[in-house]
Amino acid sequence: FCKVCFENLPKQDGTITCPVDREPLTSAEVFLDARTERKILQLQVHCPCRDIGCKVTTALREIEDHGKICGYVSSPCTLCGQTVLRLNAKDHTENYCLCRIIQCQYCLKSMQFQSVQTHLFNDCQQFPVDCRECGQQMTRCKLRQHCFVDRKGDCP
């Protein structure tokens, strides 16, 4: 057995039972076999993410390193916390994440994507609006002057 497999063998009353002959094993009967360990570490294994699309097969000794770069490993988005596959992370943060930062097309203020609607319909002073009296379109910042200062409330 390799060291990891041996350490994970089931124990009864603190004693490890040999899975082959069911006899108790003591640590004195077990030794590190470097030759067997090398053979085991050379065995070809599939990536643990194979079920969701990873096609990598590599030596057991390299599988941990592969996991550090595998595109099929899930991780939380750095902006919103949503779980996404590593291979989709860049596309998610640039195009789909509700917390991505965008610029208002009218006033150029930076904000989270999820705040755009509220900003446009309530706050953006450069957003085009229609005068309720005359229907003329202008920016929100000019509407007050148009209706109450220039026209003194008598917007044609």
C-alpha angles and dihedrals in degrees: 000000000000117000095257093049091046093051090051096052111121115264129211115199089343093306123116115225119213108244091213104053100007092234120139116263126210125201088247089064093053125077136174110259106198093186093056090043091055090050092050093047089052093056113116114242135179121244111265087238092062092112091062097045114286110135098188119130115182143153114290089241090061100043094091091054090048089054089061091061104025110128092212095064111108122228136165119269109254090227107040105011095237112147112249135166113260090239090057097041098097094046090046095051093044101041115012111026111110089213096053114123117246135169123244107248091220108041099015092230113153118236144145114283091239090062098053099094093050091045094050097046099039114018116021108105092194095053112117113247134172123241107244091218105047104011093234112151120231141141117288091246091059096045096080092050091045096052104033111021106033096034100028088225093309098105107173 
